[in-house]
Amino acid sequence: ANVQAFEQTIYAFFEDEETGCTQIFDLDLFTRNTPQTESPEPLTLCDDNETGVRTFDLSLVEDEVLQNVENTDELIIEYYNNLQGAEEQNPGNLINNPEEYESQSDNQIVYIRITD
């Protein structure tokens, strides 16, 4: 654990056992507070043409999710079809076009991954 909050330099000492040569390296540690994101309200659309498919703009929830986060300009926001895909950044579960996402079932859950 770092002793100094948010930023600290630690030093590593290396010695070659054969030659006796030594070297010291410095390593800067930085910690950041976890952003406090919000769970968005569900997006809802009527199935007027009774096809079972509706097109959603998932990006509409971004302001709501990030309302308590500062400096959102450099965040990467990705949408996934399942939790495992979001946790593992599995490209097979990535929703490539969140602005025109066609639902796959009623009451579907979409997972948002936010990284910087």
Beta strands, then each sheet from edge to edge (+ up, - down):
strand 1: 7-15
strand 2: 22-30
strand 3: 55-56
strand 4: 76-80
strand 5: 101-102
strand 6: 111-115
sheet 1: 1+ 2-
sheet 2: 3+ 5-
sheet 3: 4+ 6-
end
